[in-house]
């Protein structure tokens, strides 16, 4: 029987995110590795802001309320004795949760880093001069192995940073929503759903132009946006210029329960993003039985397979045509729902955890 590994997750993402896909990923990893696979896991975040840590037995610390300046406060406090705590725990694997220029020595442990995407380098900092780019490069250099959450991210990592392909592995993420019967409708009228931030590469302006061109759709379906904060003055002005009636595009904040209801009652989910490292919202939509129209870009075809109607994200006309096609063809919509459920079933946290543990073992951790 294999001896359990000592697996260490650092504090970084848990001092940055209250909620979020990255911190959810690590909380799922830690829970699965410790509870389902019997590994000795430590999340080292004595002071943190993340909500997912509270129920985890592999972590103990003080959660602070989110406020201005709390992230650097947590990081400075946590860093004070991090090296000492690391030596006492004596890890076989150190898995860094986010990028930083320097990290304490890990003794003989193998160092693992997960790379989520290369969005910053592609869209904001092609020269790699910003603090985030420098921190990512430093973390990549000191890592023994790099997990990429999609083949698309793996290709970009190799192309942009010149990483040896043998130093990388692809392990897909999963969705965490739980479809349920009897969830109340979030709004009374039929709606098209959009989930997530709306700036830059998310390509929300393309969706607004496509929606505005479908006069019959505007009459019968509202556009419901979840997350991303309230609409900016620029977004309100764009809607006015496009002739979208006031109140026809809505924005809500949603916890997991309300988000699940939004997916389950939507006539259609649209994801026009120009770039994603993985793309959890389309997977959530498929998991919840919502037909998906999705950009044919980056990792998204890898995630949705043949279970979504793909379109060119540079073309509002192509998006308009795809939306009209699904909304006007109940058989197509039903087919997308069925294919989506089957596709989503192939992504699970159990699989992600198992593949990650296999990688840890291959890296030479304790196995006797």
N, C-alpha and C positions, 0 to 999 in steps of 0.2 A: 504493500500500500504506500502511495506517495505521501511524503511528509508535506504538510501545508506550507505554502509560500508566505512570507512576510511581505505584504504589499502596502506601499505608502503612497497616499495622494496628498499633494501639497495644498496650501490654503487658497491659492490665487483666485480661482473662479468664484469661490464661496465668499470672498470679500468684495466682489464686483457685482454679482447678480443676486437679487432677491429671488427672482424666478428666471427661467430661461432655458433654452434647449441644451446649452453646454452643461450647466450645473445639474440639470435633470439627468443627462447622460451619465455623469460621474456618480450621482446618487444611485442610479439604477445599477451601474457597475459594482459599486461598493456593496450594495444590498445583495445582489446576486452572488458575488464572489464569497461573501462571508456567510450568508444564510443558506444558499443552495449548494455551494461547492466547498464549504468548510475551510476556506482560506483565512489567514490571520490578516485582517485589513485595518488600517488606520487612516482616517482622514484628519490631517493635522491642521486644524483651524481653531485655535483657542478663542479668538474673537472673530466674529463673522456676521454677515447680514442675511445669509441665504435661508429660505424657508424649508427647503427639502432636507436639510440636515437634522432637524429636530427629532424625527422618529428613529434615526439610525443608531444602532447600538455600537457601531464602530467609530463613533465620534462623540466627543464631549467638549463643550465649550460654552461661551456666552454669546448669544445672539443680540446684537445691538439694533435699535430702530434705524431705518434708513434716513439719513439726513446729509446735508452738505458736509463734505470732508470726512465722512465715516470710513470710506474705503482706504485712504492712506493711513488713517488712524489704526484700523485693524491690521493692515499689512506691516506697519512699523512695530506694533506690539507683537504680532505673531513671529516676525523675523528675529526678534531679540535672542531667543534661545532655540531657534529652529534646528540649528546644527547639532546642539546637544540632544534634543529630543530624537533627532534622526539617528544618532549614534546609539542611543539607548534602545530604540526599537530594532535596530540592526536589520534593515529591509533587504530582501532579495531583489525586489522591483521597486523603483521609484517612478511613479507616473505623474508627470507635471500636468497640471490642469489648465494652465494658461501660460502665456509667453512672458518671460522676464530676462533681463540681460544677464543676471548672475543668480546662481542657486548654490546652496551649501553642498559640500562634497558628500557623496553617497557611499563612501567606502567601496566595497566590492559589488555593490548592487548594480543591476542593469537599469539604465535610464530610458524610459519610454515617453514619447510625446505624441499626442493626437493633434493632427492638423485638420481643421474643419473646412477651410476654404482659403483661397488666395484673392479674395475680393479686394482687400485693401491695396495690394500690389497691382492688381489689374486696373482698378478704377480711380484710386486716390493717390498712389505713390509708386509709379512705375520705376522710379530711380532707387527705391528702397532706402530713402534718407530719413523717414520719420521715426519716432521713438518706437512705434509698434513694429515697423518693419525690421528695425535693428534688434528688437527684443526677440522677434520670431526667428531671425537668422541665428542669433546666439543660441537660442533654445534648440534649434534644429542641429546645429553643429555639435553640441555636447550630448545629444541623444544617441543611444545605441540603436534604437529602432523607432520608426515613425509609423503610426497608424493613420491612415487616410479614411475619411468616412464615405468616400465614393471613388470610383475610378477616375472621374473627372478631376477631383481634387488631387489625386495621385499624379495625373498627367501634368497638371499645373505646377505642382510642387517640384517635379523633376525638371520641367521646362524653365521655370522662373529662378529656382535656387540651385539648379544643377545637382540635385541629390541623386545618389546612386539608387537605381530602382530596387536593388537587392536589399536596401536598407528600409524599404517600405512594404506595408501590407494594407489591403483594403478590408475594413470591417464596417458593414452598414449599420446605421442606427435603426430605431424603431419608433412607432408612435405609442403614446401613453394614454390615449382616451379610451373610455369604456362605453360603447353604445348601450343605450338603455331604452326601455319601452316607457311611454307616458311622459316624456319630457315636454314641457310647455313650449309653444312657439315663442321665439323672442320678439317677433313683430306679427301683427295680424294679417298683413298683406303678403302675397308671394314676393320672393326676393332672390336675387343673385348674390352670392357670397364672395367676399374678398377678406383674407386674413393676413395680418402682419404690418410692418412698417410700410410707408408709401414713398420714401424718398429715393432719389437717384436710380440705382440699378434695379429697384423693385418695379419700375416701369408702370407705375400707377396711372400716369398721364395717358399712356396708350389705352388703358382700360376705359378711362373717362371718354376719350375720343370714340372708341368703339361703341360704347354704351349710348353716347349721344346720337350716333348715326342710326340707331335702331329705334325708330319712333314708336312702332308697335310694342316693342319690348319695354320702353320707358313707360308706356301707358299701363302695361300689365304687371311689371316687375320693378320693385325698388332695388337699389344697389346698397347692400349692407356691408360695412367695413368693420372688422373687429381688430382692436388694437391700433397702435400707431399714433395715439393721441388725437385730439380734436383737429379738425381741418384747418389748415393755414389760410391766411388771407389770399395767398396765391392760388390755392386750390379752389376756394370759393369764387375767385375771379375767373378761373378757367371754366368752372361749371356754368357761370353766368354767360361767358362768351360762347360756350357750346350750346347754350339754350336748354340746359337741363333744368327742369322746374325745381324751385326751392323746396327742400325737404325730401326730394326723391332719392338723394344719396345720404345715407345715415352712417353714423359712427358710434360704436359701443365698446366699452371695456368689458372683458369677460373672463371669468375663472374657468376651470376645466369643465365644470358642469354646464354652464351657459354656452361655452364654446361647442360642446358636444351637441347641445340642442340646436345651435345655429347650423351646424353641418347637417344634422338629420332632417331638418325642415327646409333646407335650401333647395330651390329648383335646380341650381347649378353652382359649382365652385369654379372660380376663375383665378389662375395664377400666371401673371404675365411677366414674371421676373426675368431679367437678362442674364442673371448669374446666381447660382446657388451651389454651396458646397455639398448639400444633400437635398434638402427640400422636404421638411417634415409636414407642412400644411397639406400638400396634395395627398400624402400618405394618410394623414388624419381624415381627410375628406373621404378617401376610398374606404377606410376602416369604418366610417360612420354611414356608409351607404349613400353618398352624394356623388352624382356624376361630375367628372372633372374635365375642364378645358385648360390646357397647360402649355406654356411656352416650350418650344423645341430648342432648348438651350442648356448648356453646361451639364449638370448631373440629372436634370429633370427627366429626360427620356429613360435614363438608367433606373430611376425610381418607379416611374409609372408604367413602363413597358407598353403593352398594347391596351392598357386599361384606361387611357385618357385620349381625348381628341387633341392633337398637337397643332400648334400654329406658329408662324413666324413672328417673334415678338417685336420685330421692327415694323410690322404692318398692322395698323389699327383695322384696316379693311379685312385682313385675314382673321383677326380676332372677332370682328363683327359677324363674319360668315360662320365661324365655328360656334359662337353663342346662338345664332339663329338656327343653325342646323340641329343642335341638341334640344333647344326649347320647342322646336316645331316637330320633332320626331320622337314620340314617346317610346317607340321600340328601341331607337338608338340610345336614349337615356337609360332605359332599363338594362340594356346590354352593358353599358358603361358601369352601371352600379354593380352588376353581377361580376364583371371582370375585375372591377376595382376591389371588391371584397376578396376575391381569390388572390389578387396581387398583394394586397395588404397582409394577408395571412402568411406570406413568405418572409415578412420582416418581424422579428420579435426580439425583446430584450433578452430572453433566455438564450437565443442564438448568438446575440452580440456578446453576452457575458462568456459563453462557452468558447467562442472563437478567441476572445481576448485572453482567457486563461490558457488556452493552448499556446498562444503566442508567448505569453510570459514563460511558460515551461520550456519552449523551444529556445528561448534566449539564455537558458542555462541556470535558471533558478534551482533551488533545492528540490530534488525529485526522489530522494531515497527515503 
